[in-house]
Amino acid sequence: MESLKIENLLDVDKTIASDLFFGKTYPWEVLSSIKDFILSLGKTLSPELFDHPQEDVWIAKSATVFPSAYIAGPCIIDEGAEIRHCAFIRGSVLVGKNAVVGNSSELKNAVLFDFVQVPHYNYVGDSVLGFKSHMGAGAITSNVKADKSLTVVHNGSLHLETNMKKFGAIIGDFGEVGCKQ
């Protein structure tokens, strides 16, 4: 399971959420802490760099947010990010620097590292997307198994219990998910 460890998948220096990963072994271990982390970090963000338009929401002044986007807290949108037309951010979401959340994409309980792109019709739930990762049009990180059982991570013949019912995806740095066809 060495290949699934944080240090082998993600450059935690490429996110404002680097402290969230401290002391954790596997990336999915952060999923239950995203909300509290955002609430704590948000209170420390500079009002010279970040607006605080509503309770538990911080948006970098250099970010672009289309008027039709919906953003619920807790949420941090970092510098240079672009939240496009009809994006739906349901809460417990951290969007990295220069990331793109596109047309009709929905996010819930997720960390998007810097320069991530989920540009059209994506669902990202209970997930971590690494530096410069990209999800093609219509790609979905379904976060609950049909049988509602706990998620197990498989790596060859090795199996690791996560003890989590909701777990979408971990996409490593520079990862690419093809579009839905």
C-alpha positions in Angstrom: 0.0 0.0 0.0 3.1 2.2 -0.1 2.0 3.6 -3.5 -1.3 4.9 -1.9 0.4 7.0 0.8 0.0 10.7 0.7 3.6 11.4 -0.1 3.5 9.1 -3.1 0.3 10.6 -4.6 0.1 14.3 -3.6 2.5 17.2 -3.3 0.9 18.8 -0.2 2.8 22.0 -0.8 0.5 22.6 -3.8 -2.6 23.4 -1.7 -3.6 25.8 1.0 -4.9 22.7 2.9 -1.4 21.3 3.4 -1.9 21.2 7.2 -5.0 19.0 6.7 -2.7 16.2 5.6 -0.3 16.4 8.4 -0.1 13.3 10.5 -2.2 11.3 8.0 -1.0 8.2 6.1 -3.6 7.9 3.3 -5.4 10.7 1.5 -8.9 9.5 2.3 -8.1 10.0 6.0 -8.7 13.8 5.6 -12.3 13.5 4.3 -13.9 13.5 7.8 -11.9 16.6 8.8 -12.4 18.9 5.8 -15.3 20.9 7.3 -13.6 21.7 10.6 -10.3 22.5 8.8 -12.0 25.0 6.5 -13.8 26.7 9.5 -10.5 27.0 11.3 -8.4 28.1 8.3 -11.0 30.5 7.1 -10.8 32.6 10.3 -7.1 33.1 9.7 -7.3 34.3 6.1 -6.3 37.9 5.3 -9.2 40.2 4.7 -6.9 42.0 2.3 -6.8 38.9 0.1 -10.1 37.2 0.9 -13.7 38.4 0.9 -16.1 36.8 3.5 -19.5 37.3 1.6 -21.4 35.0 3.9 -21.0 32.9 7.0 -18.3 30.2 6.6 -17.4 31.2 3.0 -14.1 32.8 2.0 -13.4 33.8 -1.6 -10.1 35.2 -2.7 -10.5 38.6 -4.2 -8.6 37.5 -7.3 -11.0 34.6 -7.9 -13.7 34.8 -10.5 -17.2 33.6 -9.4 -20.0 33.7 -12.0 -23.2 35.2 -10.6 -25.1 32.0 -11.3 -22.8 29.8 -9.1 -24.2 28.6 -5.8 -21.7 28.4 -2.9 -22.6 27.0 0.5 -20.2 27.0 3.5 -18.0 26.0 4.7 -15.9 26.8 1.7 -12.7 28.4 0.7 -12.0 29.5 -2.9 -8.3 30.3 -3.2 -6.6 32.9 -5.4 -7.1 32.9 -9.1 -9.7 30.2 -9.0 -12.6 30.3 -11.5 -16.1 29.2 -10.4 -18.1 29.1 -13.6 -21.8 29.3 -14.7 -24.1 27.2 -12.6 -21.4 25.6 -10.5 -22.9 24.0 -7.3 -20.7 24.0 -4.3 -22.6 22.3 -1.5 -20.2 22.8 1.4 -17.0 21.5 3.0 -15.1 22.3 -0.2 -11.7 23.8 -0.6 -10.9 25.0 -4.2 -7.2 25.6 -4.8 -5.3 28.4 -6.5 -6.1 28.8 -10.2 -8.5 25.8 -10.1 -11.5 25.7 -12.4 -15.0 24.5 -11.3 -17.0 24.5 -14.4 -20.4 24.7 -15.9 -22.9 22.6 -13.9 -20.2 20.9 -11.8 -21.2 19.9 -8.3 -18.8 19.6 -5.3 -19.3 18.3 -1.8 -16.8 17.6 0.9 -13.7 17.8 -1.3 -10.3 19.3 -1.6 -9.1 20.5 -5.0 -5.4 21.2 -5.0 -4.0 24.1 -7.0 -4.6 24.1 -10.8 -7.2 21.3 -10.7 -9.8 21.4 -13.5 -13.3 20.0 -13.2 -14.6 22.1 -16.1 -18.0 20.7 -17.2 -20.7 18.6 -15.8 -18.7 16.9 -13.1 -19.7 15.5 -9.6 -16.9 15.5 -7.1 -18.0 14.2 -3.7 -16.0 13.0 -0.7 -12.8 13.3 -2.8 -9.3 14.7 -3.0 -8.0 15.9 -6.4 -4.3 16.4 -6.6 -2.2 19.2 -8.2 -3.1 19.8 -11.9 -5.5 16.9 -12.0 -8.3 17.0 -14.5 -11.7 15.4 -14.8 -13.1 15.2 -18.3 -16.7 16.2 -19.1 -19.3 14.2 -17.3 -16.8 12.4 -15.0 -18.4 11.5 -11.6 -16.8 10.5 -8.3 -19.8 8.5 -7.0 -19.4 8.5 -3.3 -21.8 5.8 -2.0 -21.7 2.2 -3.1 -25.0 0.8 -4.4 -25.0 -1.8 -1.5 -24.2 0.9 1.0 -21.3 -1.1 2.4 -18.1 0.4 3.6 -15.4 1.2 1.0 -12.4 -1.0 0.6 -9.3 0.2 -1.3 -7.8 -2.5 -3.5 -4.2 -2.5 -4.7 -3.5 -5.7 -6.5 -4.0 -8.5 -4.0 -3.9 -6.1 -1.1 -7.1 -4.7 0.5 -7.4 -1.9 2.9 -10.6 -1.2 4.9 -11.3 2.5 5.0 -14.3 2.2 7.5 -16.0 4.9 5.3 -19.4 4.7 3.7 -18.9 7.9 1.7 -15.7 7.9 -0.4 -15.6 9.3 -3.9 -12.0 9.3 -5.3 -8.4 10.2 -4.8 -6.9 11.5 -7.9 -3.1 12.0 -7.6 -1.1 14.9 -8.9 -1.4 15.3 -12.7 -4.1 12.6 -12.8 -6.5 12.5 -15.7 -10.0 11.1 -15.8 -11.5 10.7 -19.2 -14.9 12.1 -20.2 -18.0 10.1 -19.9 -19.0 8.7 -23.3 
